[in-house]
Amino acid sequence: MVNFYGSSKQFQVLIPMRSHQRGFTLIELLVFIAIVAVLGAVIFVTLDPLSRFRDARDSRRSADVNAILSAIRTSQVEGDGSSALLVSGLTADDVYMIGTASAGCDDQNAACDTVVTSDASCVDLSDLASAGYLQSIPVSPEGSVDWSPNATGYTLSRSDVGTITVRACESENTSEISASR
């Protein structure tokens, strides 16, 4: 009760009390968002997702190269004949693009680590798939070139002594992807 200036009347004055609200201020929220953004950027740069995608494509290419080479060798050992004759008929030390095309096989030489010998240097290994040695002829994952069954992005060569080498045209994080037997 308050008595104003000697008045005989007494008034009850209600002074509003500040309530304690729970929550965050705008500054606190902005600081939190900034910290989360900085941490996110640091983690993103550390993980380097682009490099991980390149590594994954190179791993796929390596697996495909080994699968093609194993299928050729298995076909030769089992005496299937068609792919064995095809590979043995290749000119020694020439590099052939694996695919169904009959021309334009060297069109993507700029993207290949090992260049295809000539425009007509194509080899069709689809008999390996039809004979069951491969589910299908692998096509290189998309890198700088969109590969297709016509030009798969994999090359084949045979040496004078009969060593067969299968290579991936593109390699993104390694020097060259190849396998020989």
KAQUI-V909224 format. One record per residue. N is the residue number from 1. RES is the residue in three letters. PHI is phi in whole degrees, -180 to 180 (999 if undefined). PSI is psi in degrees with one decimal (NA if undefined). D_FIRST is the distance of its C-alpha to the first C-alpha in Angstrom with 2 decimals. Layout:
n=[N | N]
res=[RES | RES]
phi=[PHI | PHI]
psi=[PSI | PSI]
d_first=[D_FIRST | D_FIRST]
This chain:
n=[1 | 2 | 3 | 4 | 5 | 6 | 7 | 8 | 9 | 10 | 11 | 12 | 13 | 14 | 15 | 16 | 17 | 18 | 19 | 20 | 21 | 22 | 23 | 24 | 25 | 26 | 27 | 28 | 29 | 30 | 31 | 32 | 33 | 34 | 35 | 36 | 37 | 38 | 39 | 40 | 41 | 42 | 43 | 44 | 45 | 46 | 47 | 48 | 49 | 50 | 51 | 52 | 53 | 54 | 55 | 56 | 57 | 58 | 59 | 60 | 61 | 62 | 63 | 64 | 65 | 66 | 67 | 68 | 69 | 70 | 71 | 72 | 73 | 74 | 75 | 76 | 77 | 78 | 79 | 80 | 81 | 82 | 83 | 84 | 85 | 86 | 87 | 88 | 89 | 90 | 91 | 92 | 93 | 94 | 95 | 96 | 97 | 98 | 99 | 100 | 101 | 102 | 103 | 104 | 105 | 106 | 107 | 108 | 109 | 110 | 111 | 112 | 113 | 114 | 115 | 116 | 117 | 118 | 119 | 120 | 121 | 122 | 123 | 124 | 125 | 126 | 127 | 128 | 129 | 130 | 131 | 132 | 133 | 134 | 135 | 136 | 137 | 138 | 139 | 140 | 141 | 142 | 143 | 144 | 145 | 146 | 147 | 148 | 149 | 150 | 151 | 152 | 153 | 154 | 155 | 156 | 157 | 158 | 159 | 160 | 161 | 162 | 163 | 164 | 165 | 166 | 167 | 168 | 169 | 170 | 171 | 172 | 173 | 174 | 175 | 176 | 177 | 178 | 179 | 180 | 181]
res=[MET | VAL | ASN | PHE | TYR | GLY | SER | SER | LYS | GLN | PHE | GLN | VAL | LEU | ILE | PRO | MET | ARG | SER | HIS | GLN | ARG | GLY | PHE | THR | LEU | ILE | GLU | LEU | LEU | VAL | PHE | ILE | ALA | ILE | VAL | ALA | VAL | LEU | GLY | ALA | VAL | ILE | PHE | VAL | THR | LEU | ASP | PRO | LEU | SER | ARG | PHE | ARG | ASP | ALA | ARG | ASP | SER | ARG | ARG | SER | ALA | ASP | VAL | ASN | ALA | ILE | LEU | SER | ALA | ILE | ARG | THR | SER | GLN | VAL | GLU | GLY | ASP | GLY | SER | SER | ALA | LEU | LEU | VAL | SER | GLY | LEU | THR | ALA | ASP | ASP | VAL | TYR | MET | ILE | GLY | THR | ALA | SER | ALA | GLY | CYS | ASP | ASP | GLN | ASN | ALA | ALA | CYS | ASP | THR | VAL | VAL | THR | SER | ASP | ALA | SER | CYS | VAL | ASP | LEU | SER | ASP | LEU | ALA | SER | ALA | GLY | TYR | LEU | GLN | SER | ILE | PRO | VAL | SER | PRO | GLU | GLY | SER | VAL | ASP | TRP | SER | PRO | ASN | ALA | THR | GLY | TYR | THR | LEU | SER | ARG | SER | ASP | VAL | GLY | THR | ILE | THR | VAL | ARG | ALA | CYS | GLU | SER | GLU | ASN | THR | SER | GLU | ILE | SER | ALA | SER | ARG]
phi=[999 | -122 | -109 | -92 | 41 | 73 | -73 | -82 | -86 | -112 | -116 | -100 | -101 | -98 | -99 | -65 | -94 | -74 | -82 | -93 | -89 | -95 | 153 | -117 | -83 | -61 | -62 | -62 | -65 | -65 | -64 | -62 | -63 | -64 | -63 | -64 | -64 | -65 | -62 | -62 | -65 | -64 | -65 | -61 | -67 | -67 | -75 | 47 | -62 | -62 | -65 | -66 | -65 | -63 | -61 | -65 | -66 | -65 | -63 | -64 | -61 | -63 | -64 | -65 | -59 | -66 | -66 | -64 | -63 | -64 | -65 | -63 | -66 | -63 | -62 | -68 | -68 | -77 | 74 | -57 | 96 | -63 | -75 | -64 | -66 | -62 | -69 | -69 | -84 | -73 | -67 | -60 | 68 | -82 | -106 | -114 | -82 | -80 | 166 | -91 | -70 | -112 | -149 | 77 | -72 | -101 | -63 | -105 | -58 | -64 | -93 | -92 | -68 | -119 | -78 | -74 | -62 | -149 | -60 | -98 | -84 | -120 | -137 | -99 | -103 | -64 | -62 | -64 | -75 | -68 | -84 | 93 | -77 | -134 | -66 | -158 | -72 | -64 | -116 | -59 | -61 | -63 | -124 | -86 | -129 | -89 | -83 | -146 | -60 | -68 | -138 | -77 | 91 | -122 | -119 | -134 | -143 | -129 | -85 | -59 | -92 | 95 | -71 | -99 | -123 | -113 | -129 | -91 | -62 | -102 | -141 | -100 | -120 | -131 | -74 | -157 | -110 | -153 | -147 | -133 | -149]
psi=[138.9 | 137.9 | 116.7 | 121.5 | 53.9 | 10.3 | 149.0 | -14.2 | 141.4 | 133.0 | 146.0 | 115.5 | 127.0 | 114.0 | 119.2 | 132.4 | 140.6 | 123.8 | 153.2 | 100.8 | 140.0 | 143.2 | -172.0 | 148.3 | 166.0 | -39.9 | -44.1 | -41.3 | -42.7 | -39.5 | -42.9 | -45.6 | -39.9 | -42.4 | -44.3 | -40.7 | -42.5 | -44.4 | -42.1 | -42.9 | -41.2 | -43.9 | -42.5 | -45.2 | -37.7 | -41.8 | -26.2 | 72.1 | -31.5 | -41.5 | -36.7 | -39.0 | -40.3 | -43.5 | -40.2 | -42.1 | -39.5 | -38.1 | -41.3 | -43.0 | -42.4 | -43.3 | -40.2 | -42.4 | -46.3 | -36.6 | -42.8 | -46.8 | -42.2 | -39.3 | -41.2 | -47.0 | -41.8 | -40.7 | -40.1 | -41.6 | -41.9 | -5.4 | 28.7 | -40.4 | -53.9 | -51.0 | -30.5 | -43.5 | -38.8 | -47.2 | -40.6 | -21.2 | -4.1 | 146.3 | 130.7 | 137.8 | 3.4 | 148.9 | 126.0 | 140.0 | 129.6 | 126.2 | 177.0 | -5.5 | 155.0 | -9.0 | 164.1 | 21.2 | -21.1 | 12.8 | -27.9 | 24.5 | -29.5 | -27.0 | -9.9 | 139.2 | -38.6 | 120.5 | 148.0 | 141.1 | -49.8 | 174.7 | -33.6 | 10.8 | 74.2 | 149.3 | 126.5 | 111.7 | 22.7 | -18.5 | -29.7 | -36.3 | -43.4 | -26.8 | -7.0 | 5.8 | -26.5 | 148.0 | -42.9 | 161.8 | 121.9 | 146.3 | 130.9 | 141.0 | 151.4 | 124.3 | -109.7 | -11.3 | 144.5 | 103.4 | 158.5 | 174.7 | -24.0 | -41.5 | 102.0 | -16.1 | 8.8 | 142.6 | 159.8 | 138.0 | 156.2 | 132.6 | 174.1 | -33.1 | 4.6 | 4.9 | 126.6 | 132.3 | 128.4 | 132.2 | 153.7 | 135.7 | -48.0 | 144.5 | 131.7 | -39.5 | 8.4 | 167.1 | -48.5 | 143.0 | 114.2 | 161.5 | 141.7 | 146.6 | NA]
d_first=[0.00 | 3.75 | 6.74 | 9.78 | 13.13 | 13.26 | 12.34 | 11.83 | 9.95 | 6.30 | 5.91 | 4.86 | 7.03 | 9.53 | 11.57 | 14.93 | 16.40 | 20.11 | 22.08 | 25.21 | 28.13 | 31.48 | 34.56 | 36.71 | 36.44 | 39.30 | 40.65 | 40.83 | 42.71 | 45.12 | 45.88 | 46.61 | 48.89 | 50.72 | 51.36 | 52.70 | 54.91 | 56.38 | 57.11 | 58.72 | 60.90 | 62.02 | 62.95 | 64.77 | 66.83 | 67.58 | 68.86 | 70.96 | 71.45 | 74.29 | 76.34 | 75.69 | 77.02 | 80.10 | 80.69 | 80.45 | 83.01 | 85.32 | 85.08 | 86.04 | 88.96 | 90.16 | 90.07 | 91.94 | 94.60 | 95.25 | 95.37 | 97.93 | 100.07 | 99.96 | 100.94 | 103.90 | 105.09 | 104.67 | 106.63 | 109.38 | 109.57 | 109.68 | 112.39 | 110.65 | 112.77 | 111.18 | 108.48 | 110.74 | 113.43 | 110.91 | 109.55 | 113.01 | 114.18 | 111.63 | 112.97 | 112.32 | 109.52 | 108.42 | 104.74 | 104.09 | 100.91 | 100.23 | 99.75 | 101.53 | 102.31 | 105.88 | 105.17 | 102.36 | 101.77 | 101.25 | 98.79 | 95.82 | 97.53 | 94.86 | 92.32 | 94.67 | 94.92 | 98.61 | 100.23 | 102.31 | 105.99 | 106.80 | 105.78 | 107.72 | 106.60 | 104.80 | 105.12 | 104.07 | 103.10 | 101.97 | 104.76 | 102.63 | 99.92 | 102.36 | 104.10 | 100.80 | 100.54 | 97.36 | 94.95 | 95.13 | 96.02 | 92.82 | 91.40 | 89.60 | 85.82 | 84.79 | 84.57 | 85.93 | 88.38 | 88.07 | 90.81 | 92.53 | 95.34 | 97.79 | 96.79 | 94.69 | 93.81 | 95.99 | 99.43 | 102.48 | 105.38 | 108.39 | 110.20 | 113.97 | 113.73 | 111.65 | 108.17 | 105.65 | 102.47 | 99.52 | 96.88 | 93.65 | 93.86 | 90.31 | 88.43 | 84.98 | 83.93 | 87.34 | 90.66 | 92.77 | 92.55 | 95.99 | 97.95 | 101.69 | 104.16]
